[in-house]
Amino acid sequence: MKIKEIGEFGFINRIKQDTVVKPQNILRPIGDDSAVYSIDNGKVNLITTDMLIENVHFLMNRITPEDLGYKAIAVNLSDIAAMGARPEHAFISLGIPGDIPVDYLDSFYAGMKEIAKKYELNIIGGDTALSKSGFIINIAITGTAFPDKILYRNTALPGDKIFVTGCVGDSKAGLHILNNNDPSNIEYPELIYAHNRPYPYVDEGLFLSKSNGVHAAIDVSDGLVSDLGHIADESSTGYVLYADSIPVSETLKKFCAHLSFDVIEFAVTGGEDYVLVFTADHKYASEIVKSYQDNFEKYLYEIGVITSSSERILENKHGSRQLLNNKGWDHFKSTDL
Amino acid sequence: MKIKEIGEFGFINRIKQDTVVKPQNILRPIGDDSAVYSIDNGKVNLITTDMLIENVHFLMNRITPEDLGYKAIAVNLSDIAAMGARPEHAFISLGIPGDIPVDYLDSFYAGMKEIAKKYELNIIGGDTALSKSGFIINIAITGTAFPDKILYRNTALPGDKIFVTGCVGDSKAGLHILNNNDPSNIEYPELIYAHNRPYPYVDEGLFLSKSNGVHAAIDVSDGLVSDLGHIADESSTGYVLYADSIPVSETLKKFCAHLSFDVIEFAVTGGEDYVLVFTADHKYASEIVKSYQDNFEKYLYEIGVITSSSERILENKHGSRQLLNNKGWDHFKSTDL
């Protein structure tokens, strides 16, 4: 069955089941001119939005529809997580080619509903349009937070220690495998998984927002150096990154050794890792690390320090230093244009 | 200058000026992972979102970038207006072809900022992505309302009078002219204007939400019959439309006479009119009409009645009746697929 056989309203009726997981504050979900929901007193509302375009952000034959739906929500949740907020509601706009099978869309929604349920996120609105140029996904997610607990990008201070919540570089390696149809990909399913099903650090972001001494945060979407560059730019600081402290997975090391890639370059320029990078007052650092470990049974990785100079520096094991610029993945300047 | 020469962040810096027109509640506008703003106590928040895709919803050589920006915001404002809410903040996601001139985008934003200023709407977030398949626009707009004042679709009652706030059919005629490059279009600039610069009935929607006896409302985006069909479907009612009471402009009459089109068919199936259709208790109808006229120096047009049967009927001058179905513009079933 093709989407053009069931029409827009047939499609909306099909996908609106199981979209509200927290009904308390929902006055009107999918099906009116706007979704309507109430906000708790004393809190502020956040909105993030991300557009994913076929053949730019994904190839339909390299990711299952379930994973695509899962990832489309995950990358937006990651933006809410990076502010230390609680995700609340999602709005899904789709540009759909007329010959797309309805089964494909059902699977896409199944992936979205899977992660939405996991993070108690309601899907309560959106738009569906015909597309003559591939599958287009735009997702907006709202969140709530107490105004004094939000983590911004421009609040890093010189002397802050820089932490990251997980390994970087796996997603870029997964993308490399997918793009090159490398026959060795069977050896590295974890890398493809990291690219197709990123983990949004929602609970971890909430934890950090409540921890004393955490100053600035961002999620790694464009690459560690590029995203840390945003913190540095907007906080008018620089940083030193310790190359050997940056967490990389054993699988990535094996992959890079196998293909003669520089593992540190993969780690710092990767992109789409969706780990959180944050800065914290050095006096609170050990307390934050311990408490995080107690809560999540996971490590926080200290990878550098914020400096008052505007230089961005990568320091290697033996103390040699290399100047960085904010390179990373700039959507418009990418060389494949 | 092409967009790929200035890059994503160059573009963001370029467009973020003049985007916040009501700074009071804005904690963080464009430039962090999410926009942050506070909500008044006791009110609820609404969100609407609309995706516009090149070659589906617009042709870049048939609408100026200013008008396209203006219209993209207007159609979303219309959804907020149809709920009787006050628009607050806009979030703009764009999929941008790499060779689009920066001037084009500046003009597009100028059109958005023009209407945003007029309706006191802040532009405070969004996303920009590279598109390899045309210009893609997704806009989300939030609004606020008191929960007991919101106008829904499913609250029409049998016996309600049906009103419309303005003429229908002009936009469809404008589209016909644009699509057919009709040399006569010079005679009908109003029709092209109606299509390219729709008027969102924001103040009027707010007025109706506060008026006693107004039951259900929707904006005419797919066509009068189709959108009134949503009210009928969701309120489990039917309706009778009086063909001769439906307001049509003198220009549309001239246009239809000239090209031998049925003016009523244009009016009831048109689409993209963005007038409001609402239903009101017959006891309050004359009070609403008078008070609306006093406030806005404009008419409300009574065009029919809600019935308890599920039939949808068009009644002609001499009392002859014709059964309607919910035809209109279904995005996926349209015959041009």
Boltz contact constraints between the chains, C-beta under 6 A:
constraints:
  - contact:
      token1: [A, 3]
      token2: [B, 332]
      max_distance: 6.0
  - contact:
      token1: [A, 4]
      token2: [B, 332]
      max_distance: 6.0
  - contact:
      token1: [A, 4]
      token2: [B, 337]
      max_distance: 6.0
  - contact:
      token1: [A, 7]
      token2: [B, 330]
      max_distance: 6.0
  - contact:
      token1: [A, 7]
      token2: [B, 332]
      max_distance: 6.0
  - contact:
      token1: [A, 7]
      token2: [B, 333]
      max_distance: 6.0
  - contact:
      token1: [A, 8]
      token2: [B, 330]
      max_distance: 6.0
  - contact:
      token1: [A, 8]
      token2: [B, 331]
      max_distance: 6.0
  - contact:
      token1: [A, 8]
      token2: [B, 332]
      max_distance: 6.0
  - contact:
      token1: [A, 32]
      token2: [B, 152]
      max_distance: 6.0
  - contact:
      token1: [A, 32]
      token2: [B, 153]
      max_distance: 6.0
  - contact:
      token1: [A, 33]
      token2: [B, 79]
      max_distance: 6.0
  - contact:
      token1: [A, 33]
      token2: [B, 82]
      max_distance: 6.0
  - contact:
      token1: [A, 33]
      token2: [B, 83]
      max_distance: 6.0
  - contact:
      token1: [A, 34]
      token2: [B, 46]
      max_distance: 6.0
  - contact:
      token1: [A, 34]
      token2: [B, 47]
      max_distance: 6.0
  - contact:
      token1: [A, 34]
      token2: [B, 48]
      max_distance: 6.0
  - contact:
      token1: [A, 34]
      token2: [B, 79]
      max_distance: 6.0
  - contact:
      token1: [A, 34]
      token2: [B, 83]
      max_distance: 6.0
  - contact:
      token1: [A, 35]
      token2: [B, 47]
      max_distance: 6.0
  - contact:
      token1: [A, 36]
      token2: [B, 44]
      max_distance: 6.0
  - contact:
      token1: [A, 36]
      token2: [B, 46]
      max_distance: 6.0
  - contact:
      token1: [A, 38]
      token2: [B, 44]
      max_distance: 6.0
  - contact:
      token1: [A, 39]
      token2: [B, 39]
      max_distance: 6.0
  - contact:
      token1: [A, 39]
      token2: [B, 45]
      max_distance: 6.0
  - contact:
      token1: [A, 41]
      token2: [B, 41]
      max_distance: 6.0
  - contact:
      token1: [A, 44]
      token2: [B, 36]
      max_distance: 6.0
  - contact:
      token1: [A, 44]
      token2: [B, 38]
      max_distance: 6.0
  - contact:
      token1: [A, 45]
      token2: [B, 39]
      max_distance: 6.0
  - contact:
      token1: [A, 46]
      token2: [B, 34]
      max_distance: 6.0
  - contact:
      token1: [A, 46]
      token2: [B, 36]
      max_distance: 6.0
  - contact:
      token1: [A, 47]
      token2: [B, 34]
      max_distance: 6.0
  - contact:
      token1: [A, 47]
      token2: [B, 35]
      max_distance: 6.0
  - contact:
      token1: [A, 47]
      token2: [B, 91]
      max_distance: 6.0
  - contact:
      token1: [A, 48]
      token2: [B, 34]
      max_distance: 6.0
  - contact:
      token1: [A, 49]
      token2: [B, 91]
      max_distance: 6.0
  - contact:
      token1: [A, 49]
      token2: [B, 93]
      max_distance: 6.0
  - contact:
      token1: [A, 49]
      token2: [B, 126]
      max_distance: 6.0
  - contact:
      token1: [A, 49]
      token2: [B, 127]
      max_distance: 6.0
  - contact:
      token1: [A, 50]
      token2: [B, 127]
      max_distance: 6.0
  - contact:
      token1: [A, 51]
      token2: [B, 93]
      max_distance: 6.0
  - contact:
      token1: [A, 51]
      token2: [B, 95]
      max_distance: 6.0
  - contact:
      token1: [A, 51]
      token2: [B, 127]
      max_distance: 6.0
  - contact:
      token1: [A, 51]
      token2: [B, 129]
      max_distance: 6.0
  - contact:
      token1: [A, 53]
      token2: [B, 95]
      max_distance: 6.0
  - contact:
      token1: [A, 53]
      token2: [B, 129]
      max_distance: 6.0
  - contact:
      token1: [A, 53]
      token2: [B, 131]
      max_distance: 6.0
  - contact:
      token1: [A, 55]
      token2: [B, 132]
      max_distance: 6.0
  - contact:
      token1: [A, 56]
      token2: [B, 130]
      max_distance: 6.0
  - contact:
      token1: [A, 56]
      token2: [B, 132]
      max_distance: 6.0
  - contact:
      token1: [A, 79]
      token2: [B, 33]
      max_distance: 6.0
  - contact:
      token1: [A, 79]
      token2: [B, 34]
      max_distance: 6.0
  - contact:
      token1: [A, 82]
      token2: [B, 33]
      max_distance: 6.0
  - contact:
      token1: [A, 83]
      token2: [B, 33]
      max_distance: 6.0
  - contact:
      token1: [A, 83]
      token2: [B, 34]
      max_distance: 6.0
  - contact:
      token1: [A, 91]
      token2: [B, 47]
      max_distance: 6.0
  - contact:
      token1: [A, 91]
      token2: [B, 49]
      max_distance: 6.0
  - contact:
      token1: [A, 93]
      token2: [B, 49]
      max_distance: 6.0
  - contact:
      token1: [A, 93]
      token2: [B, 51]
      max_distance: 6.0
  - contact:
      token1: [A, 93]
      token2: [B, 138]
      max_distance: 6.0
  - contact:
      token1: [A, 95]
      token2: [B, 51]
      max_distance: 6.0
  - contact:
      token1: [A, 95]
      token2: [B, 53]
      max_distance: 6.0
  - contact:
      token1: [A, 98]
      token2: [B, 337]
      max_distance: 6.0
  - contact:
      token1: [A, 126]
      token2: [B, 49]
      max_distance: 6.0
  - contact:
      token1: [A, 127]
      token2: [B, 49]
      max_distance: 6.0
  - contact:
      token1: [A, 127]
      token2: [B, 50]
      max_distance: 6.0
  - contact:
      token1: [A, 127]
      token2: [B, 51]
      max_distance: 6.0
  - contact:
      token1: [A, 129]
      token2: [B, 51]
      max_distance: 6.0
  - contact:
      token1: [A, 129]
      token2: [B, 53]
      max_distance: 6.0
  - contact:
      token1: [A, 129]
      token2: [B, 331]
      max_distance: 6.0
  - contact:
      token1: [A, 130]
      token2: [B, 56]
      max_distance: 6.0
  - contact:
      token1: [A, 130]
      token2: [B, 331]
      max_distance: 6.0
  - contact:
      token1: [A, 130]
      token2: [B, 332]
      max_distance: 6.0
  - contact:
      token1: [A, 131]
      token2: [B, 53]
      max_distance: 6.0
  - contact:
      token1: [A, 132]
      token2: [B, 55]
      max_distance: 6.0
  - contact:
      token1: [A, 132]
      token2: [B, 56]
      max_distance: 6.0
  - contact:
      token1: [A, 133]
      token2: [B, 133]
      max_distance: 6.0
  - contact:
      token1: [A, 133]
      token2: [B, 134]
      max_distance: 6.0
  - contact:
      token1: [A, 134]
      token2: [B, 133]
      max_distance: 6.0
  - contact:
      token1: [A, 136]
      token2: [B, 136]
      max_distance: 6.0
  - contact:
      token1: [A, 138]
      token2: [B, 93]
      max_distance: 6.0
  - contact:
      token1: [A, 138]
      token2: [B, 138]
      max_distance: 6.0
  - contact:
      token1: [A, 140]
      token2: [B, 140]
      max_distance: 6.0
  - contact:
      token1: [A, 152]
      token2: [B, 32]
      max_distance: 6.0
  - contact:
      token1: [A, 153]
      token2: [B, 32]
      max_distance: 6.0
  - contact:
      token1: [A, 330]
      token2: [B, 7]
      max_distance: 6.0
  - contact:
      token1: [A, 330]
      token2: [B, 8]
      max_distance: 6.0
  - contact:
      token1: [A, 331]
      token2: [B, 8]
      max_distance: 6.0
  - contact:
      token1: [A, 331]
      token2: [B, 129]
      max_distance: 6.0
  - contact:
      token1: [A, 331]
      token2: [B, 130]
      max_distance: 6.0
  - contact:
      token1: [A, 332]
      token2: [B, 3]
      max_distance: 6.0
  - contact:
      token1: [A, 332]
      token2: [B, 4]
      max_distance: 6.0
  - contact:
      token1: [A, 332]
      token2: [B, 7]
      max_distance: 6.0
  - contact:
      token1: [A, 332]
      token2: [B, 8]
      max_distance: 6.0
  - contact:
      token1: [A, 332]
      token2: [B, 130]
      max_distance: 6.0
  - contact:
      token1: [A, 333]
      token2: [B, 7]
      max_distance: 6.0
  - contact:
      token1: [A, 337]
      token2: [B, 4]
      max_distance: 6.0
  - contact:
      token1: [A, 337]
      token2: [B, 98]
      max_distance: 6.0
